[in-house]
Amino acid sequence: MKKRLHGPILGVVTIIACLLNTAICSVPILLIAALKAVIPANRWRRMCTRILNFLAGCWVAFNKALQRFLLRIKWEVNGLENLPRSGWYLVLANHQSWVDIVVLQNIFHRRIPFLKFFLKKELFWYPVLGLCWWALDFPFIKRYSPKFLAKNPHLKGKDIETTLKACKKFSELPVSVMNFVEGTRFTKEKHAALKSPYANLLRPRAAGIALVISGLSDKLQRILDVTIVYPGQERGFWPFVCGEIREIKVHINALPVTDDLIGDYGVDRKFRVQFHRWLNRLWLEKDRRIERMLGRADVDLEQFIPAAKQQVAEAVEG
């Protein structure tokens, strides 16, 4: 058997190969996007979107093959069965590092439609990738602090407007809308600072996914609750490309889109309470699942239930 590359050398080789793949794939993606932009005909635009999704899938396929060949990670994935590829999905996942996006692209490639997710507006200026994300119709959202909105009330609701506009665009062709419900990556410091009522997760944010579910209510077929676990100590992107992450476990739970998940989150207080309760039950079960996937003795997660209920009350009143 040939000796494997390891450590920083492997990391540099992996990153260079991924960058080359990105540079090569970005050329046709940006070209097709330009042609799509200059010709406003709906049939033409839909055809261009299909081509763009295909090209993006090729980019993911090469990265996936490269990672499997160089990194040789042990994968344990459950729950991929019986997912029709030609459908609309909302993918919810816990968030620990940039590797999570790579993991989701790996496991769902050619299983469900191409993953698209909401991005911070600042990422539009990220070299090459920012333009590619724009070309692939990834929505860019500008988030404002409550203090900033108090001084600039005319900007209130802009994120909602962007979300609804994205949902309208997403309704044209099958798509998988991905959302990291925690809003940021999990760290022990953030867990403590944000006073999370969960052992392994940050507080979930309900408003965004409630809008997506309602905006795609006539199309959405399944909500995919994804739990990602890295059994070792490492979970960052650099350790990943250096081959230091040896094992990744993923569990997918396909949930139906029921009528009680569709409503006006901004106006209907009763619906807001109900939706928060549903999401917090989902997060409590995810907390338990993480403990089981890590093979740890169960933490007494019941102790976190009162804090989770208090979070519902605070979020609804807020």
Secondary structure in CASP SS format (residue, H / E / C, confidence):
PFRMAT SS
TARGET T0000
AUTHOR 0000-0000-0000
METHOD secondary structure of the structure
MODEL  1
M C 1.00
K C 1.00
K C 1.00
R C 1.00
L C 1.00
H C 1.00
G H 1.00
P H 1.00
I H 1.00
L H 1.00
G H 1.00
V H 1.00
V H 1.00
T H 1.00
I H 1.00
I H 1.00
A H 1.00
C H 1.00
L H 1.00
L H 1.00
N H 1.00
T H 1.00
A H 1.00
I H 1.00
C H 1.00
S H 1.00
V H 1.00
P H 1.00
I H 1.00
L H 1.00
L H 1.00
I H 1.00
A H 1.00
A H 1.00
L H 1.00
K H 1.00
A H 1.00
V H 1.00
I C 1.00
P C 1.00
A C 1.00
N H 1.00
R H 1.00
W H 1.00
R H 1.00
R H 1.00
M H 1.00
C H 1.00
T H 1.00
R H 1.00
I H 1.00
L H 1.00
N H 1.00
F H 1.00
L H 1.00
A H 1.00
G H 1.00
C H 1.00
W H 1.00
V H 1.00
A H 1.00
F H 1.00
N H 1.00
K H 1.00
A H 1.00
L H 1.00
Q H 1.00
R H 1.00
F H 1.00
L H 1.00
L C 1.00
R C 1.00
I C 1.00
K E 1.00
W E 1.00
E E 1.00
V E 1.00
N E 1.00
G C 1.00
L C 1.00
E C 1.00
N C 1.00
L C 1.00
P C 1.00
R C 1.00
S C 1.00
G C 1.00
W E 1.00
Y E 1.00
L E 1.00
V E 1.00
L E 1.00
A E 1.00
N C 1.00
H C 1.00
Q C 1.00
S C 1.00
W C 1.00
V H 1.00
D H 1.00
I H 1.00
V H 1.00
V H 1.00
L H 1.00
Q H 1.00
N H 1.00
I H 1.00
F H 1.00
H C 1.00
R C 1.00
R C 1.00
I C 1.00
P C 1.00
F C 1.00
L E 1.00
K E 1.00
F E 1.00
F C 1.00
L E 1.00
K E 1.00
K H 1.00
E H 1.00
L H 1.00
F H 1.00
W H 1.00
Y C 1.00
P C 1.00
V C 1.00
L H 1.00
G H 1.00
L H 1.00
C H 1.00
W H 1.00
W H 1.00
A H 1.00
L C 1.00
D C 1.00
F C 1.00
P C 1.00
F E 1.00
I E 1.00
K C 1.00
R C 1.00
Y C 1.00
S C 1.00
P H 1.00
K H 1.00
F H 1.00
L H 1.00
A H 1.00
K H 1.00
N C 1.00
P H 1.00
H H 1.00
L H 1.00
K C 1.00
G C 1.00
K H 1.00
D H 1.00
I H 1.00
E H 1.00
T H 1.00
T H 1.00
L H 1.00
K H 1.00
A H 1.00
C H 1.00
K H 1.00
K H 1.00
F H 1.00
S C 1.00
E C 1.00
L C 1.00
P C 1.00
V C 1.00
S E 1.00
V E 1.00
M E 1.00
N E 1.00
F E 1.00
V C 1.00
E C 1.00
G C 1.00
T C 1.00
R C 1.00
F C 1.00
T C 1.00
K H 1.00
E H 1.00
K H 1.00
H H 1.00
A H 1.00
A H 1.00
L C 1.00
K C 1.00
S C 1.00
P C 1.00
Y C 1.00
A C 1.00
N C 1.00
L C 1.00
L C 1.00
R C 1.00
P C 1.00
R C 1.00
A C 1.00
A H 1.00
G H 1.00
I H 1.00
A H 1.00
L H 1.00
V H 1.00
I H 1.00
S H 1.00
G H 1.00
L C 1.00
S C 1.00
D C 1.00
K C 1.00
L E 1.00
Q E 1.00
R E 1.00
I E 1.00
L E 1.00
D E 1.00
V E 1.00
T E 1.00
I E 1.00
V E 1.00
Y C 1.00
P C 1.00
G C 1.00
Q C 1.00
E C 1.00
R C 1.00
G C 1.00
F H 1.00
W H 1.00
P H 1.00
F H 1.00
V H 1.00
C C 1.00
G C 1.00
E C 1.00
I C 1.00
R C 1.00
E E 1.00
I E 1.00
K E 1.00
V E 1.00
H E 1.00
I E 1.00
N E 1.00
A E 1.00
L E 1.00
P E 1.00
V C 1.00
T C 1.00
D H 1.00
D H 1.00
L H 1.00
I C 1.00
G C 1.00
D C 1.00
Y C 1.00
G C 1.00
V C 1.00
D C 1.00
R H 1.00
K H 1.00
F H 1.00
R H 1.00
V H 1.00
Q H 1.00
F H 1.00
H H 1.00
R H 1.00
W H 1.00
L H 1.00
N H 1.00
R H 1.00
L H 1.00
W H 1.00
L H 1.00
E H 1.00
K H 1.00
D H 1.00
R H 1.00
R H 1.00
I H 1.00
E H 1.00
R H 1.00
M H 1.00
L C 1.00
G C 1.00
R C 1.00
A C 1.00
D C 1.00
V C 1.00
D C 1.00
L H 1.00
E H 1.00
Q H 1.00
F H 1.00
I H 1.00
P H 1.00
A H 1.00
A H 1.00
K H 1.00
Q H 1.00
Q H 1.00
V H 1.00
A H 1.00
E H 1.00
A H 1.00
V H 1.00
E H 1.00
G C 1.00
END
